[in-house]
């Protein structure tokens, strides 16, 4: 029974810790920006991803943009990071969140690139979010997005809730 539980937990962790194509595009944009500003890239961290996935899912389910949750132990980003098994040795962590909307043509194969650019630019244009993007102390990160998609005639309307979590050490 214990072996079955360990196998199940391993499968769940693999499913939960995988980024979508959109998430990877956003992560790459953030790293390209950091490099363009003579900073090191942040490395993908699965626990950072789980924290950001938890927050973007919460925002998606509640149709809001927020850094907090109502669930005990998940109220703040650092508490969520610890709940998912992150080390308590970190000195600094930060979370950035956004919600964007875009309409795209049904046959637009580049919509993920457009969405990633809109999300990244929303963070870059925000003074507080930009400071987080360019903080040289951050070494690890994870990003997660949740989408609502509605078809309106020959267009798709995307509403995307996105969170990125940064930390200095694992």
C-alpha positions in Angstrom: 0.0 0.0 0.0 2.8 2.4 0.9 4.6 1.7 -2.4 1.4 2.4 -4.3 1.1 5.7 -2.5 4.7 6.7 -3.3 4.1 5.8 -7.0 0.9 7.9 -7.0 2.6 10.9 -5.4 5.4 10.7 -8.0 2.9 10.7 -10.9 1.0 13.6 -9.4 4.2 15.6 -8.8 5.2 15.1 -12.5 1.8 16.2 -13.7 1.6 19.2 -11.4 5.2 20.4 -12.1 5.0 20.7 -15.9 4.6 24.0 -17.5 2.4 24.7 -20.5 3.7 26.1 -23.7 2.5 29.5 -22.7 4.2 29.3 -19.3 7.5 28.3 -21.0 7.2 31.3 -23.4 6.7 33.7 -20.5 9.6 32.2 -18.6 11.8 32.6 -21.7 10.7 36.2 -22.1 11.6 37.0 -18.5 15.0 35.4 -18.9 15.8 37.1 -22.2 14.9 40.4 -20.5 17.1 39.7 -17.5 20.0 38.8 -19.8 19.5 42.0 -21.8 19.9 43.9 -18.6 23.2 42.0 -17.8 21.6 39.7 -15.2 21.7 36.0 -14.8 18.8 33.9 -16.0 16.5 32.4 -13.3 16.4 28.6 -13.3 13.1 26.7 -13.4 12.1 25.3 -10.0 9.2 22.9 -9.7 8.2 24.1 -6.2 8.2 27.7 -7.5 6.0 26.4 -10.3 3.6 24.7 -7.8 3.3 27.9 -5.8 2.5 29.9 -9.0 0.1 27.3 -10.2 -1.7 27.3 -6.9 -2.1 31.1 -7.1 -3.1 31.3 -10.8 -5.6 28.5 -10.3 -7.1 30.4 -7.3 -7.3 33.6 -9.3 -8.9 31.7 -12.2 -11.5 30.0 -10.0 -12.4 33.3 -8.3 -12.1 35.6 -11.3 -9.7 38.0 -9.5 -6.1 39.1 -9.4 -4.7 38.7 -6.0 -1.6 37.7 -4.0 -3.6 36.1 -1.2 -5.8 33.1 -0.7 -8.5 32.3 1.8 -7.2 28.8 2.6 -5.3 28.2 5.8 -1.6 27.7 5.1 -1.9 29.2 1.6 -2.6 32.9 2.5 0.6 34.3 1.2 3.1 33.3 -1.5 5.9 32.4 1.0 3.4 30.2 3.0 2.4 28.4 -0.3 6.0 27.9 -1.2 6.6 26.2 2.2 3.4 24.2 1.9 4.7 22.7 -1.4 7.9 21.6 0.3 10.1 24.6 -0.3 13.1 25.3 2.0 12.6 27.8 4.8 16.2 29.0 4.2 15.3 31.6 1.7 15.9 35.3 2.4 13.8 36.8 -0.3 10.8 35.8 -2.4 8.3 37.6 -4.5 5.2 36.9 -6.6 3.9 38.8 -9.6 0.3 38.3 -10.9 -1.8 39.6 -13.8 -4.9 39.0 -15.8 -5.0 39.8 -19.5 -7.6 39.5 -22.3 -7.0 39.1 -26.0 -9.1 38.3 -29.0 -7.4 36.2 -31.7 -8.5 34.8 -35.1 -9.3 31.1 -35.1 -6.5 30.3 -37.5 -3.9 32.4 -35.6 -1.1 29.9 -34.8 1.0 32.6 -33.0 -1.6 33.4 -30.3 0.7 31.9 -27.5 3.5 34.2 -28.5 1.1 37.2 -28.4 -0.3 36.2 -25.1 3.2 35.7 -23.6 4.2 39.1 -24.9 1.1 40.8 -23.4 1.6 39.2 -20.0 5.3 39.9 -19.9 4.8 43.6 -21.0 2.2 44.1 -18.3 4.7 43.1 -15.7 7.5 45.1 -17.3 5.4 48.3 -17.4 4.5 48.0 -13.7 7.2 49.7 -11.6 6.9 47.2 -8.8 6.7 44.1 -11.0 9.6 45.3 -13.1 11.7 45.6 -9.9 11.0 42.0 -9.2 11.8 40.9 -12.7 15.2 42.6 -12.5 16.1 41.7 -8.9 19.6 40.1 -9.2 19.1 38.2 -5.9 16.5 35.9 -7.5 18.0 32.6 -8.9 14.9 30.4 -9.2 11.4 30.8 -10.5 8.2 29.2 -11.8 5.3 30.5 -13.8 1.8 29.3 -14.4 -1.2 30.5 -16.3 -4.8 29.5 -16.4 -7.1 30.4 -19.4 -10.7 30.9 -20.0 -11.4 30.7 -23.8 -14.7 31.7 -25.5 -15.4 31.5 -29.1 -17.1 34.5 -30.6 -17.9 34.0 -34.3 -14.5 33.6 -36.0 -12.5 34.8 -33.0 -11.3 33.2 -29.7 -11.5 35.4 -26.6 -8.7 34.5 -24.1 -8.8 35.6 -20.5 -5.5 34.5 -18.9 -4.7 34.6 -15.2 -0.9 34.3 -14.7 1.5 34.2 -11.7 5.3 34.0 -11.5 7.1 33.2 -8.2 10.8 34.0 -7.6 13.1 32.9 -4.8 16.8 33.4 -4.0 17.8 29.9 -2.9 16.2 26.4 -2.9 
